Amino acid sequence: MGTAKPRPWVAIPTFLIIQAVLACWWAAFYPGLFSRDSVLYLSHTVVGPWVSDHSVLYDALLSLSFTKTGDLGAVTFAQTTAMAAALTYLAQSLKALGAPRLPTTLVAMLMPLAPPVGAFSVTLWKDVPFTICAVAVAGVCARIAARRAVTVPTLVGLGLLFTALGLFRANGFLVVGVAVLALLVIVTTMRVRLLLAGTFAAALPLVLTNLVFPQFGIMAPAKTYVYHTAFGDIAVAYRDHPELFTEQDKALMANVAPLTRWWDGGTCYTINPLIWRRDFSWQQADAHASELLDLWKRLLISEPRMVIDTRLCRGAIAWRPVQDEFAVGGMTYRFSLRPNADTYVGPNKVPDFPGRWVFSLRPQSWELNQVADPWLTGALAPQYDWVLWRGALWAYVSYLAVALGALALRNRYVLGVAAVVAGQQLTVLANISAQDFRYMATPIFVGVLLVPLLVGGLGRVVVASARGAGRALRRKPSEPRTPLGNAAPAPDAPPATAPDAPSADEPTGHGAAGDGAAADGAAADGAAADGAAADGAAADGAAGDGAGAGGSGALGREGDRE
């Protein structure tokens, strides 16, 4: 496994195969899968008022598709194309970095067959384009690692993708912040520019939401939408420790929802039983948001561990590889497989609008639907949850893969490939509303594509360790051997041979080539001095000994090089 030159032509068949498989998912579930949120994305843009509770950019894409084509299939098909491009780009970038070529290509081509990739790509969620951008960020970081430097084009690419993350999800700026901080620790060049690009990308969505969008009639998010996780913390505290609440606190909470609703909604895994029930008034919650937030701050100061434990419980989708099947809200939410909007959200649950029928299943190919539907349904079985739908497992796989890759390639920049994974994991861990798989889709996609790098890095480290151990054993000096029957001379006894002659017991396997040259010189001197054949023969014998010693030394060095 080593850094390899990219082969752009390989990207074309890879992209086409991924696109073809995703197009089959699109035809099987046309115009796309959806949830209550999906209906809300479009309803408020048609009925009004337009609010920025969700992604204004994604809402605008749905509205554009609806008004121009009368349907939403254009959005989901565009998602399949963008997903195919992002997966192909990440695969090519990892191969340029040094991941095994064939396994990485095969993994990329097989990924769209899996429901977490195929069905997710054709779902009307803002999390889909968010994940696409995050996968592309990992690809750019892999390119940086391959070059071992941050270049201007990669910096521009990161800036644009980071900005898109913030525009497609309200908490995207937090993901950007964590990812940029991680990259600043890893890279050694252009740190200031990287920090500026990340700061701009994180700040732009906040500026747009609070200053720019209201100028165009797009209202700021409802306070309950912004603080809903804090309200969930209050509900958990009230259920577990009602003694912490004064009568004034209870009166405040009763203005928003009956105390029984606060108690029933006090499950730490999700806030859905609290805020998405008829007896919880969003209007009253918005009106008393400041007072409720003060109550939450008091709990945070007086009982910080309780609030932290609640956040860890609700963020279990980010750190716990298995779901809790026995707790309310503890199971992973994947998809809502309903045929139309009314069967999912019910009549009068969201503002109605002409053309709401677009949120209905109308497969372009019933044959593909009959294949894809049972395939997706079977994948939703609980026994597959930990490997298919829980991003925590794949986040850990990502960290292990980049760590081994950095060690094997001796390239610290490899660690940056998992920067966006860390950003999403920590953000979800700190502030999320429920156990939805879509919140941790990025670690699944990136982690799966990092498996070949993980295996290759592990193999390289093992082989390198084995070779190092073998060299150490060969370099270990051997004990000098004493021929049997020859007693060692006494310490004070004179040498048995002349001082200039080698001892018979002295090892000769470490002689250098220079020793042979000295022996040749001795032969020349003997011939010049006496001219006797006997002396010349003796000198030749000395030369032969020297040559033999030199040859032994050469063999020893060859052994060291093996």
Disulfide bonds with the S-S distance in Angstrom:
Cys268-Cys313 1.84
